[in-house]
Amino acid sequence: FYSEVVGNIEKHVRDEGIAVELAGTNNQPEVEQRLLATILAEERVAGIVLISTPGPHHFEEIPTDVPLVTVDHCPPELEGKCVSITCDNFAGGHSAAIHLASLGHERVGYINVPYGSPHRLEGFRKGFEEHGIELGEEWVMTLESAWHIEAEVLSFVARLELTALASVNDMIAMQAM
């Protein structure tokens, strides 16, 4: 998902003669803050595309005259100050739950990450609730890391005798397979 977003941004701004500087933070707000400070200190910023995660941030350093676009998640402190491109995470989770429930699954686990969308999980729970199935906390596994999760996932599935598994995003789903 993110590589496609970045690739398309780069393609379109390149036609305008603008170079893209890409920086990753590994979901660490303190790294994000340092990188923003470094980039803004250059005083050659034409705009910022921010792919951020939920959590504490310090975006007050971004000048109001710098165009800002957020992708996938708009931190509350930036609402109204930027263009935000997001999906309906609640509807996505809800649709996934409705689909799995319609197939007869009642023992479904959900794999989450600390920076995952709480709205997606909320929609997932609501979809099962509408089918009379409660998705308790024991049915949700929150991973500390998105790497090398195979043993954790296998243990989760076996312990709860799950018939289906959903995840907060595609990367986690691919790792779980």
C-alpha positions, 0 to 999 in steps of 0.5 A: 500500500505505502509503496504504491502511495509513495510511487504515485506521489513521486511520479506526479511531483517529478513532472513538476520538477520537484524531488521527493525526499523519503524518510521512514520512522518505524512508527517512532514519534521521536524519530518523526519529530527529529526528521521533521525538524531536519527537513524543515530546517532546509527551508526548501520544503514545497510540501509534506506528505505525512503517513503517520500512525496514531500516537503522540506527535509534535507537529506544531513545528510545521509552518502553516504556509507549508502544504500538508497532506496526511495519508491513512491517518490524520492526527487530531492536532492536524485536523482542519490544517491539512488535506487528509486521504483516509479510508473508512476503517470502521466500514472495512472492519465491519465488512470483514466481520459481516463476511466471515459471519455470513460464512458461518465463522464464530471463532474468529481471531483478530490480529492487531498492532499498537499503531493499528486503527482502533476504528477498524477493530471497532467495526469488526466487533460491531459486525460480529455483534450484529450477528450475535457473536461477541468478540472479547478481548481474548479474541484479539491478539496485539503484536508488539512487532510486525516481524517474525510473528508466525509462532505467535499466530500459530499459538493464538489460532491453536489456543482458541481453536479459531476457524478464521483470522482477520488482521488490521492490515495486509502486511500483518495478514501476509505475515500470518499466512 
